[in-house]
């Protein structure tokens, strides 16, 4: 096995990068870590090759390029390629011949995480060609069911709180750091506390609404909301807020959807509760004369709703993968990896209400087989078992000269050379 030199940038709010660094070092690789905040320091530890970046963002490239040279870095590892401290470093590493390994939440959930070379989501190397998936899937095994593990939300929340409590020291230790998050941690926690305190009421109310909806028999479309601050919205989408999305979809629905159809809008389960979507929707419902045609949900069984929906409108949520797997016609307003002919609706939003295109079930199975094989690893980022599984399953990919996806992308060329 070739010895590598790994540079770890910013990870998640958990011990995941610490465990990953330890395993890489145990396997004989050099590991260098850059900390950008006091929270990074808390979860990454302080080793001989740990460095703290305390300067303004415009000095970051020079700082890291010095580390690339000093330690002969061959591989760079990060979580999310759209953070301010990552964007230019991904491009810079590529120019220097350094491999980028990008971790992200799974394209398929739960029990999967994403690990890709060079970029994720709309930056992914995954093609948008349905014929490529059909061709590549033939030589791949059916994906094994992921190993399950307990992943309680309280563990993730505890890590997040510890990370941000450590961050109270940022003004002194890291005075120039600016978070990628859209709101401060205290405001975020206040919103979560208020929303989660009301969840028991929401669940009782929404269960009744869903029961009536499914028993009513009228056709309905689903609009699942996403998180305003998520990179999927802020960096991978032309739509920058859920309020704007709601307005666009409701106006189109009012003008173009069948008069007997309903629109179901469901909030994201991890929404902070800082925006009163219910009030916004009530106002639009009156303005657009959609009384009794719009149902808003804070909670509920997503798959049960999707199984009876006549269509789903999303920006680029992983809900799109769930909808396609169920066979529900899906329109993506941005450019997720599943947006391609044969899977998602090819027309515009106004036409979707009248003639939604049903996904090709065989193509979706081929797509899923290839995506899981090339970019998904069984594991998680927050609980002990999930972290251990992710570290175990990532080693072969991190140490390989080519990622599973790169090997498939090279396959046609290799076949031509062999012939």
Secondary structure, 3 states (H helix, E strand, C coil): CCCCEEEECCCCCCCHHHHHHHHHHHCCCEEEEEECCHHHHHHHCCCCCEEECCCCHHHHHHHHHHHHHHCCCCEEEEECCCCCCCHHHHHHHHHCCCEEEEEEECCCCCCEEEEEECCCHHHCCCCCCHHHHHHHHCCCCCCCCCCCCCCCHHHHHHHHHHHHHHHHHHHHHCCCCCCCCCCCHHHHHHHHHHHHHHHHHHHHHHHHHHHHHHHHCCCEEEEECCCCCCHHHHCCCCCCCHHHHHHHHHHHHHHHCCCCCEEEEECCCCCCCCCCHHHHHHHHHHHCCCCCCEEEECCCCHHHHHHHCCEEEECCCCHHHHHHHHCCCEEECCCCCCCCCCCCCCCCHHHHCCCCCCCCHHHHHHHHHHHHHHHEEECCCCCHHHHHHHHHHHHHHHHCCCCHHHHHHHHHHHHHHHC
